[in-house]
């Protein structure tokens, strides 16, 4: 494992990048919002606030267990010291457990089984906790843990529109949630989840005014983008995850059947519906794509008006890639520093996104590099 920087007092950007690469050991695992193991991402993480910016940091991974960073138990004000060995290097805090977690739906399901708090003010849910790809070892994405939380009884296989609307309304009213992310396992090879996102968004918007991002694979018919927009979805995420064809075939053989070329044509059609900067994709750095391949793909995305949200890969326990190393902080900086400049130059800042992962920014320090590029 790469040794972290020898600088004893890292700046906040450096610290966030290192924490997301190395993870964090917790003296008090109960601090802040309850973390969870497995499930749709981000999994095996805990929300941590560094210098006013909330990020998701691995705490349950093998990398985190050997992390050089330890967070002491929070004091009476909720502040915790981060230690590198015996040396204190920074102060952090943890977002509080949301009040809506104490509630259950009218039909008796705990709200936390329907949707969870990501970052500090984002409600996130996996509408379908099953996937046609995950059900086959030959086709499944090797980094995916979507079925783990279902097997452990921490969620339900299908969240109904009524349940989602009920929980979303409570999260907004009780905890000030600002926007919502709805992802889904892929149920079929046609609409690929767009239909279930439409009916869910329609019910949520009828109950509460909250910006929503829908996330699915590119549907087979571009008309679905118009339907999703009409149903109340404000922004769309279609996640490449890996950009090089041969790496896609190795890491996610089922999902690779939808080629990058289809993603690019879908991006163009979706931007025409949702607008520049309101369509995004998730790219996992550290799975075999080179720095140059990722940045070249990001240039293509930016030219199409798509926000490229590049995050460090986190090996999740129980998956085929649980022992795959996370990318080093140096590799992430080599990606995010130039990407931050390119995002700003293209006029696609994360702050302008209405809802979703890019707006939240907790799984990557990309938005910090954007801000520095604007100075």
VMD Tcl script that draws the C-alpha trace (Angstrom):
set ca {
  {0.00 0.00 0.00}
  {1.27 3.46 -0.83}
  {2.41 5.44 2.18}
  {0.46 8.67 2.71}
  {2.10 12.04 2.37}
  {4.69 12.82 5.05}
  {3.25 16.31 5.50}
  {1.91 16.39 9.06}
  {-0.74 19.03 8.46}
  {-2.36 18.34 5.06}
  {-4.65 20.92 3.51}
  {-8.31 19.95 3.38}
  {-8.19 18.90 -0.28}
  {-5.22 16.64 0.34}
  {-6.79 15.18 3.45}
  {-10.09 14.43 1.69}
  {-8.26 12.73 -1.20}
  {-6.16 10.64 1.20}
  {-9.10 9.67 3.40}
  {-11.09 8.47 0.39}
  {-8.12 6.41 -0.81}
  {-6.92 4.97 2.51}
  {-10.16 4.98 4.51}
  {-10.55 5.77 8.20}
  {-10.47 3.72 11.40}
  {-13.06 4.77 13.98}
  {-12.58 4.68 17.74}
  {-16.36 5.18 18.01}
  {-18.11 3.39 15.10}
  {-21.49 4.73 16.27}
  {-20.53 8.37 15.64}
  {-22.75 10.23 13.17}
  {-25.08 8.68 10.62}
  {-25.15 4.89 10.82}
  {-22.87 3.32 8.21}
  {-23.92 0.25 6.26}
  {-22.21 -2.75 4.74}
  {-23.00 -3.88 1.21}
  {-25.84 -2.70 -0.97}
  {-25.79 -0.19 -3.80}
  {-23.04 2.40 -3.42}
  {-21.65 4.14 -1.60}
  {-21.32 1.09 0.65}
  {-18.97 0.42 3.57}
  {-18.68 4.21 4.03}
  {-19.44 6.84 6.65}
  {-20.22 10.52 6.06}
  {-17.47 12.78 7.42}
  {-17.32 16.58 7.32}
  {-13.88 18.09 6.61}
  {-13.53 21.87 6.59}
  {-17.25 22.30 5.90}
  {-17.33 19.76 3.06}
  {-19.05 16.39 3.66}
  {-17.47 13.37 2.01}
  {-18.10 9.63 2.12}
  {-15.09 7.79 3.58}
  {-14.54 4.00 3.56}
  {-14.68 2.56 7.10}
  {-15.59 -1.13 6.62}
  {-13.16 -2.11 3.85}
  {-9.91 -4.03 4.24}
  {-8.09 -0.87 3.16}
  {-9.74 1.11 5.96}
  {-8.81 -1.50 8.55}
  {-5.15 -0.84 7.72}
  {-5.53 2.92 7.26}
  {-2.89 5.19 8.80}
  {-5.73 7.51 9.84}
  {-7.79 7.11 13.01}
  {-10.73 9.24 14.12}
  {-11.03 9.70 17.86}
  {-14.44 9.58 19.54}
  {-16.24 12.91 19.06}
  {-16.22 15.38 21.94}
  {-19.29 17.04 23.47}
  {-19.54 19.40 20.48}
  {-19.38 16.55 17.96}
  {-15.82 17.30 16.83}
  {-13.32 14.49 16.37}
  {-9.55 14.62 15.89}
  {-7.99 12.70 13.01}
  {-4.74 11.07 14.05}
  {-1.90 9.83 11.87}
  {-0.22 7.54 14.33}
  {0.07 9.62 17.50}
  {0.01 12.96 15.65}
  {-3.25 14.96 15.39}
  {-3.54 16.33 11.85}
  {-7.09 17.66 11.50}
  {-10.49 18.09 13.09}
  {-13.59 16.54 11.54}
  {-17.25 16.07 12.44}
  {-19.98 13.63 11.54}
  {-23.45 14.52 10.21}
  {-26.09 13.61 12.78}
  {-28.41 10.64 12.46}
  {-31.51 11.94 10.63}
  {-34.79 12.01 12.49}
  {-36.67 10.22 9.74}
  {-34.63 7.04 10.48}
  {-36.74 6.56 13.63}
  {-39.96 6.21 11.63}
  {-41.66 3.48 9.63}
  {-44.09 3.44 6.73}
  {-47.82 2.95 7.09}
  {-47.26 -0.70 6.17}
  {-44.58 -1.18 8.84}
  {-41.27 -0.88 6.92}
  {-38.52 1.19 8.61}
  {-37.88 4.37 6.66}
  {-34.14 3.55 6.57}
  {-35.02 0.41 4.56}
  {-36.64 2.59 1.92}
  {-34.10 5.42 1.58}
  {-30.93 6.57 3.34}
  {-29.11 9.83 3.96}
  {-26.01 10.34 1.80}
  {-23.56 13.12 2.54}
  {-25.32 15.64 4.76}
  {-28.50 16.55 2.87}
  {-29.17 14.00 0.12}
  {-31.82 11.27 0.21}
  {-30.83 8.19 -1.76}
  {-32.67 5.02 -2.66}
  {-32.30 1.95 -4.85}
  {-35.83 1.45 -6.15}
  {-35.14 -2.11 -7.30}
  {-32.59 -3.94 -5.14}
  {-32.29 -6.72 -7.74}
  {-30.57 -6.73 -11.13}
  {-30.51 -9.05 -14.13}
  {-26.75 -8.70 -14.20}
  {-26.13 -9.35 -10.50}
  {-28.09 -12.61 -10.64}
  {-25.47 -14.18 -12.93}
  {-21.83 -14.50 -11.86}
  {-20.86 -14.50 -15.51}
  {-22.61 -11.17 -16.13}
  {-22.37 -9.33 -12.81}
  {-20.26 -6.24 -12.25}
  {-17.36 -7.42 -10.11}
  {-17.46 -4.33 -7.87}
  {-21.21 -4.48 -7.17}
  {-22.79 -5.35 -3.80}
  {-26.41 -4.47 -4.61}
  {-27.70 -7.78 -3.25}
  {-25.84 -7.74 0.06}
  {-28.09 -5.37 2.00}
  {-31.15 -7.21 0.70}
  {-29.76 -10.56 1.84}
  {-28.99 -9.05 5.25}
  {-32.55 -7.78 5.68}
  {-31.59 -4.10 5.72}
  {-33.76 -3.15 2.76}
  {-36.63 -4.41 0.61}
  {-36.44 -5.71 -2.93}
  {-38.88 -3.19 -4.38}
  {-39.75 0.21 -2.94}
  {-43.26 1.20 -3.97}
  {-44.00 4.70 -5.24}
  {-46.16 5.27 -2.15}
  {-43.35 4.29 0.22}
  {-40.83 6.50 -1.56}
  {-43.18 9.48 -1.51}
  {-43.88 9.01 2.20}
  {-40.19 8.81 3.15}
  {-39.14 11.68 0.87}
  {-41.74 13.99 2.39}
  {-40.61 13.13 5.92}
  {-36.92 13.57 5.06}
  {-37.58 17.04 3.66}
  {-39.80 18.17 6.53}
  {-37.84 16.64 9.42}
  {-34.23 16.82 8.23}
  {-34.06 19.50 5.56}
  {-33.00 17.15 2.78}
  {-32.23 19.21 -0.34}
  {-32.35 16.71 -3.21}
  {-32.88 13.03 -3.94}
  {-31.09 10.29 -5.89}
  {-33.00 7.31 -7.24}
  {-30.99 4.49 -8.74}
  {-32.11 1.01 -9.65}
  {-30.89 -2.42 -10.49}
  {-31.43 -3.20 -14.16}
  {-34.73 -5.13 -14.48}
  {-34.65 -5.85 -18.23}
  {-32.78 -5.25 -21.48}
  {-35.29 -2.74 -22.87}
  {-36.17 0.30 -20.74}
  {-33.42 -0.79 -18.27}
  {-35.19 0.74 -15.28}
  {-36.55 3.94 -16.80}
  {-40.17 2.86 -16.29}
  {-39.84 2.20 -12.57}
  {-38.02 5.51 -12.13}
  {-40.88 7.33 -13.88}
  {-43.63 5.96 -11.64}
  {-41.52 6.58 -8.53}
  {-40.68 10.17 -9.43}
  {-44.30 10.97 -10.26}
  {-45.45 9.84 -6.81}
  {-42.65 11.66 -4.98}
  {-43.27 14.97 -6.76}
  {-46.97 14.69 -5.92}
  {-46.05 14.49 -2.23}
  {-43.15 16.94 -1.88}
  {-41.24 19.49 -3.98}
  {-37.72 18.06 -4.13}
  {-35.26 17.92 -7.06}
  {-34.69 14.32 -8.18}
  {-31.93 12.58 -10.08}
  {-32.81 9.28 -11.77}
  {-30.06 6.78 -12.54}
  {-30.25 3.85 -14.94}
  {-28.50 2.31 -17.91}
  {-29.35 3.88 -21.29}
  {-32.84 2.68 -22.29}
  {-33.33 1.19 -25.71}
  {-35.61 4.05 -26.81}
  {-34.60 7.70 -26.42}
  {-38.26 8.62 -25.87}
  {-37.78 7.44 -22.30}
  {-35.80 10.62 -21.62}
  {-38.89 12.70 -22.40}
  {-41.03 10.42 -20.23}
  {-38.63 10.67 -17.28}
  {-38.51 14.43 -17.55}
  {-42.32 14.63 -17.68}
  {-42.60 12.35 -14.64}
  {-40.58 14.79 -12.51}
  {-36.98 13.64 -12.88}
  {-34.81 16.78 -12.99}
  {-31.40 15.28 -13.78}
  {-30.25 11.97 -15.21}
  {-27.28 9.76 -14.41}
  {-26.15 7.02 -16.80}
  {-23.02 5.52 -15.36}
  {-20.15 4.28 -17.50}
  {-18.12 3.21 -14.44}
  {-15.29 1.97 -16.68}
  {-14.33 3.56 -20.01}
  {-11.90 1.23 -21.82}
  {-13.72 -1.55 -23.74}
  {-11.39 -4.37 -22.70}
  {-11.52 -3.30 -19.05}
  {-15.31 -3.06 -19.24}
  {-15.48 -6.63 -20.57}
  {-13.31 -7.88 -17.70}
  {-14.83 -5.88 -14.83}
  {-18.51 -5.76 -15.83}
  {-19.14 -8.28 -18.61}
  {-22.94 -7.96 -18.56}
  {-23.10 -4.19 -18.54}
  {-20.39 -4.05 -21.23}
  {-22.98 -5.44 -23.65}
  {-24.24 -1.85 -23.79}
  {-21.25 -0.31 -25.61}
  {-19.70 3.07 -24.89}
  {-20.98 4.23 -28.29}
  {-24.58 3.68 -27.11}
  {-23.85 5.65 -23.95}
  {-22.51 8.53 -26.03}
  {-25.56 8.63 -28.29}
  {-27.83 8.37 -25.25}
  {-25.95 11.22 -23.57}
  {-26.53 13.45 -26.58}
  {-30.24 12.65 -26.65}
  {-30.61 13.11 -22.88}
  {-28.82 16.47 -22.85}
  {-31.32 17.62 -25.46}
  {-34.09 16.90 -22.92}
  {-32.56 17.72 -19.53}
  {-30.08 20.41 -20.60}
  {-26.32 20.88 -20.42}
  {-24.88 19.92 -17.06}
  {-28.06 18.09 -15.98}
  {-26.88 14.73 -17.35}
  {-23.97 13.02 -15.65}
  {-21.99 9.81 -15.50}
  {-20.05 8.05 -12.75}
  {-16.51 6.87 -13.53}
  {-14.63 4.63 -11.09}
  {-10.91 5.42 -11.14}
  {-8.55 2.61 -10.20}
  {-10.06 -0.39 -12.00}
  {-7.58 -0.50 -14.89}
  {-8.39 2.55 -17.00}
  {-5.36 4.76 -17.52}
  {-5.33 8.41 -16.50}
  {-5.20 9.35 -20.18}
  {-8.17 7.13 -21.10}
  {-10.32 8.62 -18.33}
  {-9.43 12.21 -19.16}
  {-9.98 11.61 -22.90}
  {-13.43 10.18 -22.17}
  {-14.16 13.12 -19.88}
  {-13.29 15.51 -22.70}
  {-15.80 13.72 -24.94}
  {-18.43 13.92 -22.22}
  {-17.85 17.61 -21.52}
  {-18.12 18.36 -25.23}
  {-21.59 16.77 -25.13}
  {-22.65 18.74 -22.05}
  {-22.32 15.76 -19.68}
  {-20.82 16.13 -16.19}
  {-18.14 13.45 -15.60}
  {-18.18 12.52 -11.91}
  {-14.88 10.70 -11.35}
  {-14.59 8.91 -8.00}
  {-11.99 6.60 -6.46}
  {-12.87 2.90 -6.61}
  {-13.61 1.44 -3.17}
  {-13.19 -2.34 -2.77}
  {-16.31 -3.65 -1.00}
  {-16.12 -6.72 1.20}
  {-17.82 -9.79 -0.23}
  {-17.37 -8.81 -3.87}
  {-14.89 -10.36 -6.34}
  {-12.84 -7.14 -6.13}
  {-12.71 -6.94 -2.33}
  {-8.91 -7.28 -2.42}
  {-8.38 -5.00 -5.40}
  {-6.33 -1.97 -4.30}
  {-7.94 1.45 -4.12}
  {-6.27 4.12 -6.29}
  {-3.53 6.12 -4.62}
  {-4.05 9.77 -3.66}
  {-1.38 10.68 -6.20}
  {-3.31 8.98 -9.00}
  {-6.54 10.68 -7.98}
  {-4.88 14.09 -7.82}
  {-3.36 13.54 -11.28}
  {-6.91 13.00 -12.56}
  {-8.97 15.46 -10.55}
  {-6.68 18.49 -10.80}
  {-6.83 18.75 -14.62}
  {-10.43 17.55 -14.69}
  {-11.48 20.30 -12.30}
  {-10.01 22.86 -14.69}
  {-11.71 21.28 -17.70}
  {-15.10 21.10 -15.98}
  {-14.92 24.81 -15.12}
  {-13.76 25.71 -18.64}
  {-16.74 23.82 -20.07}
  {-19.15 25.68 -17.77}
  {-20.49 22.48 -16.19}
  {-19.90 23.11 -12.50}
  {-21.24 20.74 -9.89}
  {-22.96 23.65 -8.12}
  {-25.22 24.15 -11.15}
  {-26.54 20.58 -11.12}
  {-30.11 20.46 -9.78}
  {-29.83 17.06 -8.07}
  {-27.67 13.97 -7.87}
  {-24.24 12.58 -7.17}
  {-22.31 15.36 -8.88}
  {-24.17 18.02 -6.90}
  {-23.65 16.12 -3.63}
  {-19.98 15.56 -4.42}
  {-19.42 13.44 -1.30}
  {-17.84 10.46 -3.08}
  {-15.08 12.50 -4.74}
  {-13.06 15.64 -4.08}
  {-13.64 16.81 -7.68}
  {-15.77 19.77 -6.60}
  {-12.89 21.05 -4.44}
  {-10.62 21.05 -7.49}
  {-13.35 22.90 -9.40}
  {-13.44 25.64 -6.77}
  {-9.67 26.01 -6.85}
  {-9.76 26.34 -10.64}
  {-12.22 29.23 -10.29}
  {-9.89 31.24 -8.05}
}
mol new
graphics top color blue
foreach p $ca { graphics top sphere $p radius 0.5 }
foreach p [lrange $ca 0 end-1] q [lrange $ca 1 end] { graphics top cylinder $p $q radius 0.2 }
display resetview
